[in-house]
Amino acid sequence: MAGMVEGRIVTHGFSRGTNWQGRSGRSYDLVSENLEHFAMGEAELYIIAKGSHVLWVGSTADLVSDPMSRSRFRLALDCADRVFRLVSPAADSERLSTIWDLEGAEPMAAQAA
């Protein structure tokens, strides 16, 4: 597959989309990222998970400003087997509630055709 350039990030077209349901019942579109080559963008929210269990949710701003989030992030990376990026970034006014909602998220069952 040919690569696509989005800003300064080069992707190779191998990302897969998936839907997860938050604590509130809201559905979130997530894109699977390669855990081995994972690099966070500045504004996006990420989910680090092991199977269907969410270990950490946040952004680069959380890592810079919150020592507890940094510690949880490091521990999550040690045992994670997958990482996802939120397709539609949350509005600043909804960011904390989105993080809370995603911390209790789980994958939605695939719908039959």
N, C-alpha and C positions, 0 to 999 in steps of 0.2 A: 504494500500500500504506500502511496505517496504521502510524504509528510505535509502537514499544514502548519503555517506559522500564525500564531495568535499573539500579537504584541511581541514579547521577547521569549515566549514559551514555544518550543517546538514539540508537536505531538506527532505520533506516528499512526493514528487512526485505530489503535488497538483498545482504547478505553470502552468499557461497557457500562451502559446505564442500568440502574436498578432503582426500585422504589422501596422506601422504608416508611413505616408508620410510627409517628411520635407518640409520646404519652397521651397527648390530647386527642389523638385520632387523626391528626393532620397527616397527609401524605407528602413525602419529600422525594424529589428526583435527585439521585446521587449518581456520580460518575466514579467508577472504580479506577484507582490509580495503582501503578506498580509500586509495591511496598519497598522493593530493593533499590529503586531509583527515585524514591519519594522526595520531592522538594516543594515546600509550601510557597504559595503566592502571598501577596500582601493582604488582600482584602477578603479572600475566600474563607469559608468555614470548612473544617475537615472533621471527619469521624475516623478514629482509629479503633479497630474492632478485632476480636478473636471470635471467629464464627459469627453468630448472631448477637454476641454480647458486646455492647459498646464500652470501650475502655476510657476513651477521652474524646471530647469535642472542643474545638476552639480554633483560633487563628494565630498568626504570628504575633499580633498585638498582645494576646494572652500570654504568650511565652516571654515576651519582653517585660510586661508589666506585673506579672503575677508569679512569684516564686513557687507557690503551691501548684499552679498549673504546669510550670516547667517540670516539677518532680513527677507529677502524674503523667505528663507527656513522655518522659524518659522511661518510666515503668511500662507504659502502654506499648511503646515501640519494642521493648524487650520481649513481650509475649504476643504481640499482634500478628495476625496472618492476613490482614487486609486493611486497606485505607480507602476512604471515599472523600470526594469533594462535593459540596452542595452546589447543584447546578445554578440555582437562583439565589444569589447572596441575600441574606436577610437585611431589611432596612435597619439602620442604626438604632431606631427606637424599638425594634423587635428583637434585637440581637441576643440579649440575655434570655428572653423567653424561648427563643429558638434553640439556644444551647441547652436549656433545661429540658425542652421537649425532646431533643435528639439524644440526650443522655439516657433516656428510657426507651429509645426507638428499637424497633426490630424489623427485619425484612418482611415485606408483604408477600403473601402467597401468590405465586404466578397464576394468572387468570387463564382458564381454559378457553380455547377459541371456539 
